[in-house]
Amino acid sequence: MVKIYTTPVCVYCKMAKEFFKKHNVAYVEVDVTTDDSLVEEMVQKSHQMGVPVIEIDGEIFVGFDREGISRALKIS
C-alpha cells in the first residue's frame, strides 16, 4: 500500500502524486492540515515535520525521492 502525507500547498507533494498517476500507482492521500492527530502519526513514522512523507509497504520516504520510490515500487 502507498500512503502519502501532504499539505495543499506542497509542490513536492504534487510532484509525487503526479508521478504516482503517471505510473498508475494507487495511493491514499492524507492531508495533515485537517487534523493534528494526522501530523502526530506522520511524525511518529518519519521523525520529520516536512511533507511529503510517503509510506510504501512500511518503508518511509521523506520528500519526493524519485529514485527510492521507483525502486520500492519496482518502476524502471
Short mmCIF file of the C-alpha atoms (twelve columns), coordinates in Angstrom:
data_MODEL
# 
_entry.id   MODEL 
# 
loop_
_atom_site.group_PDB 
_atom_site.id 
_atom_site.type_symbol 
_atom_site.label_atom_id 
_atom_site.label_alt_id 
_atom_site.label_comp_id 
_atom_site.label_asym_id 
_atom_site.label_seq_id 
_atom_site.Cartn_x 
_atom_site.Cartn_y 
_atom_site.Cartn_z 
_atom_site.pdbx_PDB_model_num 
ATOM 1  C CA . MET A 1  0.000  0.000  0.000   1 
ATOM 2  C CA . VAL A 2  1.118  3.540  -0.760  1 
ATOM 3  C CA . LYS A 3  0.210  6.361  1.595   1 
ATOM 4  C CA . ILE A 4  1.304  9.975  1.127   1 
ATOM 5  C CA . TYR A 5  1.078  12.628 3.833   1 
ATOM 6  C CA . THR A 6  0.576  16.033 2.206   1 
ATOM 7  C CA . THR A 7  -0.467 19.645 2.562   1 
ATOM 8  C CA . PRO A 8  -2.464 21.532 -0.083  1 
ATOM 9  C CA . VAL A 9  0.377  23.951 -0.931  1 
ATOM 10 C CA . CYS A 10 3.263  21.432 -1.093  1 
ATOM 11 C CA . VAL A 11 4.936  21.440 -4.520  1 
ATOM 12 C CA . TYR A 12 6.804  18.172 -3.896  1 
ATOM 13 C CA . CYS A 13 3.568  16.515 -2.782  1 
ATOM 14 C CA . LYS A 14 2.007  17.463 -6.122  1 
ATOM 15 C CA . MET A 15 5.050  16.111 -7.968  1 
ATOM 16 C CA . ALA A 16 4.824  12.811 -6.101  1 
ATOM 17 C CA . LYS A 17 1.095  12.468 -6.791  1 
ATOM 18 C CA . GLU A 18 1.665  13.209 -10.495 1 
ATOM 19 C CA . PHE A 19 4.409  10.555 -10.529 1 
ATOM 20 C CA . PHE A 20 2.017  8.017  -8.983  1 
ATOM 21 C CA . LYS A 21 -0.708 8.863  -11.515 1 
ATOM 22 C CA . LYS A 22 1.731  8.629  -14.434 1 
ATOM 23 C CA . HIS A 23 2.754  5.136  -13.298 1 
ATOM 24 C CA . ASN A 24 -0.792 4.019  -12.361 1 
ATOM 25 C CA . VAL A 25 0.092  3.641  -8.674  1 
ATOM 26 C CA . ALA A 26 -2.911 3.650  -6.367  1 
ATOM 27 C CA . TYR A 27 -2.322 5.679  -3.223  1 
ATOM 28 C CA . VAL A 28 -4.077 7.021  -0.166  1 
ATOM 29 C CA . GLU A 29 -3.594 10.744 0.435   1 
ATOM 30 C CA . VAL A 30 -3.593 12.100 3.978   1 
ATOM 31 C CA . ASP A 31 -3.868 15.905 4.252   1 
ATOM 32 C CA . VAL A 32 -2.155 16.634 7.571   1 
ATOM 33 C CA . THR A 33 -3.682 20.121 7.749   1 
ATOM 34 C CA . THR A 34 -7.081 18.635 8.562   1 
ATOM 35 C CA . ASP A 35 -6.255 17.012 11.904  1 
ATOM 36 C CA . ASP A 36 -3.394 17.336 14.425  1 
ATOM 37 C CA . SER A 37 -3.505 13.589 15.083  1 
ATOM 38 C CA . LEU A 38 -2.508 13.025 11.444  1 
ATOM 39 C CA . VAL A 39 0.559  15.222 11.965  1 
ATOM 40 C CA . GLU A 40 1.457  13.133 15.022  1 
ATOM 41 C CA . GLU A 41 1.032  9.919  13.018  1 
ATOM 42 C CA . MET A 42 3.295  11.276 10.247  1 
ATOM 43 C CA . VAL A 43 5.982  12.429 12.693  1 
ATOM 44 C CA . GLN A 44 5.943  9.079  14.522  1 
ATOM 45 C CA . LYS A 45 6.654  7.323  11.225  1 
ATOM 46 C CA . SER A 46 9.168  9.774  9.733   1 
ATOM 47 C CA . HIS A 47 10.588 11.759 12.679  1 
ATOM 48 C CA . GLN A 48 10.080 14.795 10.401  1 
ATOM 49 C CA . MET A 49 7.613  17.678 10.185  1 
ATOM 50 C CA . GLY A 50 8.116  18.202 6.447   1 
ATOM 51 C CA . VAL A 51 5.922  16.817 3.691   1 
ATOM 52 C CA . PRO A 52 5.588  14.783 1.669   1 
ATOM 53 C CA . VAL A 53 6.111  11.705 3.761   1 
ATOM 54 C CA . ILE A 54 5.486  8.646  1.631   1 
ATOM 55 C CA . GLU A 55 4.954  5.166  3.024   1 
ATOM 56 C CA . ILE A 56 5.310  2.224  0.643   1 
ATOM 57 C CA . ASP A 57 4.673  -1.166 2.238   1 
ATOM 58 C CA . GLY A 58 6.104  0.065  5.543   1 
ATOM 59 C CA . GLU A 59 9.148  1.828  4.028   1 
ATOM 60 C CA . ILE A 60 9.232  5.582  4.719   1 
ATOM 61 C CA . PHE A 61 10.436 8.254  2.292   1 
ATOM 62 C CA . VAL A 62 10.725 11.894 3.326   1 
ATOM 63 C CA . GLY A 63 10.386 14.240 0.383   1 
ATOM 64 C CA . PHE A 64 9.943  13.218 -3.226  1 
ATOM 65 C CA . ASP A 65 12.775 10.697 -3.566  1 
ATOM 66 C CA . ARG A 66 12.064 9.621  -7.135  1 
ATOM 67 C CA . GLU A 67 14.862 7.014  -7.172  1 
ATOM 68 C CA . GLY A 68 13.931 5.409  -3.866  1 
ATOM 69 C CA . ILE A 69 10.228 5.446  -4.646  1 
ATOM 70 C CA . SER A 70 10.812 3.924  -8.087  1 
ATOM 71 C CA . ARG A 71 12.933 1.180  -6.517  1 
ATOM 72 C CA . ALA A 72 10.311 0.452  -3.833  1 
ATOM 73 C CA . LEU A 73 7.550  0.283  -6.452  1 
ATOM 74 C CA . LYS A 74 9.729  -1.662 -8.928  1 
ATOM 75 C CA . ILE A 75 9.341  1.032  -11.585 1 
ATOM 76 C CA . SER A 76 12.194 1.238  -14.059 1 
# 
